[in-house]
């Protein structure tokens, strides 16, 4: 009965988070799928155009998950006023950060694209996409901390429904604006960017209504919400700086590897773009277990039950290993069918399928490492160790191997992707050793 109750609780949290992740990731998948029918250059350019969004999103996500350490523990302690203070602090900081990215995307899009490709056509189209969609930087800076706060307080269904509404909107306007249907102008790559902006605006409006207008534990604006004394700010920055650096440099490492892959060739990078877009779709669903770990383990710590927090973390790690193996097997079996949604050439299709096979084989490692870093260790405030481990291994192993494989050894792209997987195995060794030591568990909200 206890097992049944536990897994029911996990499902209630993880399933809406998984569906939200699936829908959110589908926005990028949808853009890439529709744009791929224009040309492989257009597909590569859109994927390059979203790289700066990926970096910003990971920085915002990193800061918000650093705040989640406090949000989940405060939720366990049922301290509603302090939850609102942490949420407000997150919104102020992520909005200020997003303003920098908005300026880069609006005023220097070609310079940004030059970092990722030396192909003039792909750079021009990518810059057009980036400039058109730049307002999304500001919207994401507000949407993300509000969504994080809802999930931390176990209101996971609200962000799911909002993301679903945004997805339907994006589907409709992509179809209209990319191809010029229903009397809309045919804008191709620019149309994909505009459709995403419209969807994000709707997502923003719905999030504001659900948090601040409707009855909600987070509702209620007061002067105290914006009183960030030095000790309060220092405590959150000390934890969040490591999660922000972690996600930023992780995203930067992936962008660096994208730069290496893109230099193999346009066809190869288009194949990689298709495969990694699909893979990210699955990973967003799988990492819902990490969100469940962050919420459940953090709440147990906040309630003052450390042993129960440890047992919850152990159960979720076992679940992650099994779930990762099953998901990897399914991806491998259906890789050929899934990749056909992209309009790739026969050679590009075969390359994309091989890349998916490589990624599928390492799904259990991806998921267990993700739950340890983004779930368990962040719930316990052990963000420093997690960040240092991931950053060093990514930049000392993954990035050099991608450039060596692509530019020195000149291997096929799927073999370069395989080389890079060494970092996941090494990372697991250090993370699991830390987990077993119990040093990751810290009570972070005393005296707030």
N, C-alpha and C positions, 0 to 999 in steps of 0.2 A: 504493500500500500504506500509506503514511504517512497519507493522507487517510482511508482505510478504518479504520485503527487509531484515529485521532483521533475520528472520529464514532462509532465503536463505544464508545469510552470515555465520550463525552458521553452517549450513549444509556443506558449502564449506570448513570450517575448521574442523568440527567434524568428518565428514564421512571419509576423508583420515586418520585422527588420529585413528579413530575406526578400520579401516581396517588394519592399521599398527599394532595396539595393538592386533588385532585378529590374524594376521599372526605371530607376535613375540611370543605370547602366545602359538600358535599352535606348535612351535618348541618343547616346553616342553611336550605338549599334545601328539605329535607324538612320541617322545622318550618313554613316559610312555605307550602309547597304544601298540607300537611294542614290548617293553620289557615285558609288562604284559603277552604276549604269551609264554614267557620263563618260568616264575614262579612268584608267589606272592612275594617271597624273592627278586627276581631281580627287581620287580617294586618298592618295599620298598627301596631297596638299591640305585636306581637311584634317587628317590625322596629325600633320605637323602643326596646323593652326590651333589645335586644342592642347598642344604641349604646355603653353604658358598657363592655360586654365588648370591643367593637371597640377602644375607646381603650386599655383595659388590655392587650389582646392585642398591639396595636401597640407599646406601651411595652416590654412584655416582649420582643417580637420584636426591637425596636430595640436593646435592651441585649444580647441574645444574638447578634445579627449583628455588633455591635461586638466582642464576644468572639470571633466567628468569624474575624476578621482574624488573631488569635493562634492559634486552634485549627487553621486550615488551614495557616498557615505552620509551626507546630510539627509538624503531621502530615507536611509535606514534609521537615522536618528529623528526623523520627522521635524526638521528645522526649516519650515517653509520660508521664513524671511531671509535666511542666509542663502537658500537656494536661489531666490530672486536676485540677491546681490551678486552671486557668482554668475548667473545668467547675464545680467546687465553688464558686468565687467567684461565678459566674453564678447558681447555685441559691440561694445565700444572699441575694443582692441582689434577685432577681426574686420570691422568696418574701416578703421584707419589703415590697416594693412592692405585691404582690398583697393583702397584709393590709389596706392602706388601701382598696382597691376593695371588698374583702369587707365592710368596715364601712359604706361608702357604700350598697352594694346591699342590705344587711340592715336597716339602721336608717333610711335616708333615701331609699327608692325613689321616693316621690311627688315629693319635691323634685327628684330627678334627672329624672323624666319631665316636670316643669314646664319644664325648659330646652328640651325638644324640641317640645312641643305645648301648645296651649291648649284642646284638645278633652278634656273631662272624662272621657268614656267611654274614649277611647284611652289617656289617662294612667293611669286606674285599672287597666286590663288590663295595660298595660306594666309598671306597678309590681308587680303580682302575679307576672308572669313574672320580673322582675328579682330580687325577694326570694327566690322559690323556687329560682332557679338560682345564687344568690350563692356557694355553696360551690365552684362552678366556677372562681371567681377564684383560690382557693388551689391548686386542682389544676393549672390552667394554668401557674401560677408555677413549678411543679416539672417538669411535663411538657415545657414548651418548651425549657429549657436542656439537658435530657437528650436530647431529639430533635435539637437543634442540634448537640450534640457527636457524636452518631451520624452525622449527615450530613457533618459536617466531616471525619470519619475514614473517609469513603467507605462507610459502612454504611447506605446509603439504603434498603435493602429492609426492615430491621427496623421503622423508623417506619411504612413503608407497610403492612406486615402488621398492626401494632397499630391503625392508623387504620381499616383495613378491619374489624377485629373490633369497634371502637367504633361504626362505621357500622351494621353489622348489628344490634347491640344497640339503637341509637337507633331504627332502623326498627321493630323489634318493639315497643318500649315506647311509641313515638309512636302506633302503631296501637292499642295497648291502652288507653293512658291518655287520649288526646285524645277518643276516641269511645266508650270503655267496652266494648271487645271482650274476649272470653275471660274474662268474669267480673270484669274490673277496673272500678273506678269511672270514670265519665265526668267528666274534669276539664278538658277543653278547653284553654285557654291554659296553665293551671297544669300540666296533663298534659304539654304539650310541654316545659315547663321541667324537670319531673321526669325525663322520658326522657333529656334531654341530660345531666342530672346522673349518672344511672346509667351512661350511655355513657362519661362522663369518668372516673368511678371505675374502671371496667374498664380504660380506657386508662392510667390512672396505675399500677394494679397490674401490668399487663403490662410497662410501661416499667421499673419497678423490678426486676422479675424479669430482663428481658433485659440490663439494664446491670450489675446488682450480684450476681445469682445465677448466671446462666449464664456460660460462658467468653466473655470479651469483652476487647478491648484497654483498655476504660475501667474494667474491674473492679478492685477492690482499694481498700479504704478504709484510709488511714493518717493519722497526725497531720500529716504534711507537706502533705497535700491542703488543710488548713485553716490553713496558715501564710501569711497574707497580709501580708507586710511592706509598709511605706509605699511603697517604690519600685514594687513589684509592683502594688499597688492603684492608685497614681497613673497608671501606664502604661496600665492597662486603662480606668480612668475617663476619661482624656484622650481615648481613642479612642471609647469607648462612649457618652459623654455626647452626642456629636453624632449618632450613630445613634439614640439614644433620643429626643432632641429632634426629629430628623427624622421618625421614625415617629409620635411623639406628636402633633406639630403637624400632620402630614399627616392623621392620623386625626381630629384636632380640626377641621381644615378641612373634611373630608368630613362630619363631624357638623354643623358650621355650615351647610353646603350642604343637608344633610338637613332642618335646621330651616327653611331658606328654602323648600325644595320642599314640606314638609308644610303650610306656610301658604298654598299655592295652593289646597289642598282635599284632603279625605280620599280621594276617587276618584283624583285625580292622584298623590297620594303612594303609594297602593296600587299604581298602575301602575308608578311609579318603583321601588318596593320589589321587585316581581316582576322587572322588567327588570334591575336592578342585582344582584339575587341570582344570576340566570342568568349575567350578565356576569362577576361575581366568580368563578363556577365555572370559566369559560374562562380568566380571567386567572391563577388559581392554577396551572392546568396550563401556561400559556404561560411564566409566570415561573420554571418549573423550569430554563429556560436560564440565568436569573440565578443560581440556586443552583449550577448546573454551573460557571458563570464564577467564582463565589466560591471554590468548592472547588478547581477545576483551576488557576486563575491564582494563588490563594494558595499552593497546594502548590509551584508552580514558583518562586515568590518564595522560599519557605522552603528550597527545594533550592539556592538561589543561582544561578538561571538566569533573569535578568531579560528577556533578549531573547526567550526561549521564552515567557515569561509575556505579553509584549506581543503576540506572534504568536497565542497562544491567545486572548487577548482580542479581537483583530481578527476572527478566524474566528467567534467566538461572536456578535459584533455583526452580522456579515453573516447568520449563521443566524437571529438574532432578527428582522431585518428581513423576511426571506423568510417565516419561520414566522408572524409577525404579519400579513402580507398574506394568507396562505392562511387563517389562522384567522378574520380579519375577513370574508373572502368567504363562508366557511362559515356564520358567524353570521348574516350578512345573508340568505343563501339560506334558512336554516331558522328564522329568527326567529319567523315565524308559527306554525310547528309547536311550537317549544319553549315559547312563551308559553302555549299551550293547556293545559299541565299545571297552570296556576293557574286557579282558578274565579273569573275576573274577568267583569264585565259587558261587553257589546259595546263600549261606549265606552272602558272601562278597557283592554280587549284592544288596541284600535287605538292608544291612547296608549303602552302598553308596547312595542308593536311598533316604533313610531316612535323611541322612546328607544333601542331595541336597534340600529336602523339607524345612528343617530348614533354610538353607541359602537363599532360594527363598523368604521366608516370610519376610526376613529383607532387601531385595534389595533396597526398597525406602530409608531406613535409611542409608545403605552403601553409596548410591549415593549422597544423599544430604550432608552428612558429608564430603564425598570426594570432592565435588564441593566447599564447604566452606573452607576446609583446603588447598587443592592443587590448587584451582582456585582463588576464590575471595580474600582470605586473603593474599595469596602469591602475587597476582597482586598488592595489596595495600601495600605490605611490612610489614604486621602484622604477621610476621613469629614467633615472640617470643610467643605471646599468643597461637597461633595454636599449636606450638610444646609442650608447657608446658601442655596444656589441653590434647592432645592426649597421651603424654608419661605417665603422671600421671595416667590417667584412664586405659590405657592398662596394666601398670605394677602393679597397686594397685587393679585392678578388674579382668581383663581378665586372666592374668597369674595365680594368686592364685586360681581362680575358676577352671581353667583347671586341675591343680594338685589335688585340693580337690575332684573334680568330678571323676578323673581318678584313683587316688591312695588311697583316704580316703573313699569316698562313693562307689567307684567301680561301677559306673553307666555305662550303655551301651554308646558307643562312641557318638551316635547321641544326647543323653541326655546331655553329657558333652558339646558338641558343642552348644546346646541350652542354657545352663547355661551361656556360655561366651557372648552371645548376649546382655546381660544386659548392657555391656559397651557402645554399640552403642547408646542406648536410652539416657543414662546419658550424653554422649559426645554431642549429638545433643542439649540438653538443654543449655549447656554452649556456644556452638558455635553460635547458633541462637541468643542468647541474645547479644553476642558481635557484630554480624552482624547488628542487629537493632540499636545498639548504634552509628554506623558510625565511630567508632574509628579505624577501620581496614584500612581506606583509607589514604594513605600517598604518597606525591610526592617525589620520591627517587633519581631523576637524576639531581637535581639542582647543577650546578657547576662542573659537571664531565668533 
